Amino acid sequence: MRYIISNISARGLPLYLYRLVTLNLIIILCILFMPGDVLGLQTNEVAIIANQSVQESIEIAGYYCQKRKINPDRIIAIEMPQSERISWQSYQEMAQILRKRLQTDQMTGVKCLITTWGVPLRINGFQPQDQDLEKLKLIDRLIQIHFGELDEMIDEFKSINPIATIIKPKDANTFQMPTYWLKRDQTAQEMYKNADDAMWAARNLVKNMVNKDVAIKKKEDFETLFQDYIGLEGQLSTVASLIKQQPDREDSALFKQEYEKGMIELKKLAAEASAIRSLPFNTETWTRRYELIRKAAGLKGVCRILIADRKGIGDEDSESALDSELTLVLWEHYSPSGQIPNLLNPKYNPQNDTPAHLVQQPVLMVSRLDGPTPDIARGLVDKAIEAENTILQGQVYLDARNIKNDIDTFGSYGYFDEKIRITADILQKQTSLKVHLDNQPALFGPGQCPDTLLYCGWYSLRKYIDSFTFAPGAIGYHIASFEAETLRHHDPDTGQWCKCLLENGMTATLGAVAEPYLHTFPPPDAFFQDLVRGDDTLAEVYFRHLPFNSWRIILIGDPLFRPRYPIHSQDN
């Protein structure tokens, strides 16, 4: 570059022309040699998914390639059902085909998938069949048995040392583990903690008791409970700790023999349990597997394994958005139940929040060109491309509800209401757009939001309010539970917000295909602050702030849409 500039200078150009040419050269060279991740999502990093059974789906995929100048070989057409909802089994078949295509040389570098009109929207909850159903019955039965025993053990530890806790008498067989996966996991974690606290309190009391007669009885009771609680693995860990702390004690040789003998037994238990797991499911052999785990890892260990094995087998929270599952289509194995932290969101520290074997797997961005009709789906592309050619103008409408309590409690109504108010403050400071904040319980009424460019509000469940006329490039979302439940079907008694927003001219939106829970939405303050900077595409902004994948929130719009807004200068 220095050679080029010096040659320009040698030709004797006027100083102002020399500076102008030099500046342009620097800009061009910086763009040419800028790393791909700095440039953001590019057209050669996109693949388009179409339903081979739906002609309009194929046509919209081709239209997108034409408008965005993408090679048509990036279209992946797959035979799929023509309904908005499909079974988990149907999704798995589709995902297997797609995974193979994405792993070919032709698809190298794909970071974003686009689903088109005609591609199913929702995946029904996983319904276990045959062996899976038998496994579910066994695990559910053993969860009740073993956690019931753990509940009793907590009380027995407390009877040795009450630790200022009043033990209330319970009727036999009253313990019931919740069936809902999140409550089940929370209950399990609470019980582990309670058991650990009660065990350590009992252990400390026994260790420090002065009355020998009482101490002997208490110690015997404690040792019986303790060995069952921690299993052979825990006992050996205790022996190893004693050997390390007191290597010169007289009976150290005996301890070492006991440890070595125990390790041989532990390895046998682990090998047999592992061999059973590798075989096709059988109720009798898997019952034996859990007995082996109980011996090896104790009551707490078998409870943990049962909870882990239960995930993904028939939980009601395995229902999800197809697009959200596609973010993990390159993952060979994961549980369909519940949410998986979005690794594209920098707020999730993979070292802390995600198992190491998942961190290494790629996560794809996914967006959808869809709507009530094929023309509306196709129009999302046209509107995005047209809007990119100008600094967008319009008005901002933010609909809070004046909820002031619990604003610091993550995921609460007050927390999200405050986020909308913060969004208003951010957009007023960073842009010259006119911002309208409604902080009253009632929503914006019909016709009250002309020239809408940005919108966020809540909570009118399945009851769209026709408040808006939309400016070119309008983006927004309504925070409610089922607003992307359907994008096509019309019910005169309901009006899903995503469907109606698209029908009335919005360029991009997002919503939930089923109950998502409030904390799984992108927080509006962070989402809109990032969006108005204009540095990244719609898909990049969305996935930077989406909390979870393998869940129920979808993005609808052209993922390559890069809107630009009237931003205040640094000096202002």
Secondary structure, 3 states (H helix, E strand, C coil): CHHHHHHHHHCCCCHHHHHHHHHHHHHHHHHHCCCHHHHCCCHHHEEEEEECCCHHHHHHHHHHHHHHCCCHHHEEEECCCCCCEECHHHHHHHHHHHHHHHCCHHHCCCCEEEEECCCCCEECCCCCCHHHHHHHHHHHHHHHHHHHHHHHHHHHHHHHCCCCCCCCCCCCCCCCCCCCHHHHHHHHHHHHHHHHHHHHHHHHHHHCCCCHHHHHHHHHHHHHHHHHHHHHHHHHHHHHHHHHHCCCCCCHHHHHHHHHHHHHHHHHHHHHHHHHHHCCCCHHHHHHHHHHHHHHHHHHHHHHHHHHHHCCCCCHHHCEEHHHHHCCCCCCCCCCCCCEECCCCCCCCHHHHCCHHHHCCCCCEEEEECCCCHHHHHHHHHHHHHHCCCCCCCEEEEECCCCCCCCCCCCCHHHHHHHHHHHHHHHHHHECCEEEEECCCCCCCCCCEEEEEEEEECCCCCECCCCEEEEEEEEEEECCCCCCCCCCCCCCCCECHHHHHHHCCCCEEEEECCCCCHHHCCCHHHHHHHHHHCCCCHHHHHHHHCCEECCCEEEECCCCCCCCCCECCCCC
